[in-house]
Amino acid sequence: MESTDEDEQVRKTEAMLEYLEDSPEWADTLDGELFDQLIERIRLADDALHIVLHNGLELTERMAS
């Protein structure tokens, strides 16, 4: 079961990387399609912003008080 979950995470990460490789190197504005392809959800906690990517990785940005 664990191997299947890891395989799925690798597959999703590869798909995200392929999408990024086909995207422009720099964007001046927020691209909704790019956002949808990469980000599954965003959670706001008391002191941090949690960005969960479609491949299962979670990025945490601490907010200053």
PLY file of the C-alpha trace (Angstrom):
ply
format ascii 1.0
element vertex 65
property float x
property float y
property float z
element edge 64
property int vertex1
property int vertex2
end_header
0.00 0.00 0.00
2.77 2.45 0.94
4.58 1.80 -2.35
1.39 2.59 -4.27
1.02 5.90 -2.41
4.65 6.79 -3.15
4.20 5.86 -6.82
1.15 8.11 -6.98
3.08 11.00 -5.40
5.91 10.53 -7.91
3.42 10.42 -10.81
1.70 13.61 -9.64
5.04 15.36 -9.12
6.17 14.40 -12.63
2.90 15.72 -14.08
3.36 19.01 -12.20
6.94 19.33 -13.48
5.85 18.65 -17.07
3.20 21.34 -16.76
5.77 23.81 -15.40
8.24 22.99 -18.17
5.57 23.88 -20.76
4.69 27.13 -18.96
6.37 30.51 -19.47
9.48 31.02 -17.37
8.13 34.22 -15.81
4.57 35.50 -15.24
3.61 39.05 -14.36
0.12 38.06 -13.26
-1.52 35.17 -11.44
-2.45 32.44 -13.89
-5.59 30.65 -12.70
-4.82 27.54 -14.74
-1.32 27.29 -13.27
-2.76 27.75 -9.79
-5.32 24.97 -10.41
-2.67 22.59 -11.77
-0.37 22.96 -8.76
-2.41 23.79 -5.65
-4.97 21.47 -4.11
-5.92 23.70 -1.18
-4.76 26.50 1.08
-5.36 26.51 4.82
-4.94 29.50 7.07
-3.94 28.77 10.66
-3.40 31.21 13.52
0.23 31.83 12.65
0.81 30.20 9.25
-0.41 29.71 5.72
-0.39 26.05 4.57
-0.32 25.42 0.82
-1.04 21.80 -0.13
0.10 20.81 -3.61
-1.61 18.14 -5.73
1.35 15.81 -5.21
0.73 15.78 -1.45
3.53 18.11 -0.42
2.62 20.88 2.01
4.41 24.21 2.11
4.11 26.28 5.28
4.71 30.01 5.41
4.86 31.50 8.90
3.21 34.88 9.30
4.66 37.66 11.39
2.63 38.61 14.46
0 1
1 2
2 3
3 4
4 5
5 6
6 7
7 8
8 9
9 10
10 11
11 12
12 13
13 14
14 15
15 16
16 17
17 18
18 19
19 20
20 21
21 22
22 23
23 24
24 25
25 26
26 27
27 28
28 29
29 30
30 31
31 32
32 33
33 34
34 35
35 36
36 37
37 38
38 39
39 40
40 41
41 42
42 43
43 44
44 45
45 46
46 47
47 48
48 49
49 50
50 51
51 52
52 53
53 54
54 55
55 56
56 57
57 58
58 59
59 60
60 61
61 62
62 63
63 64
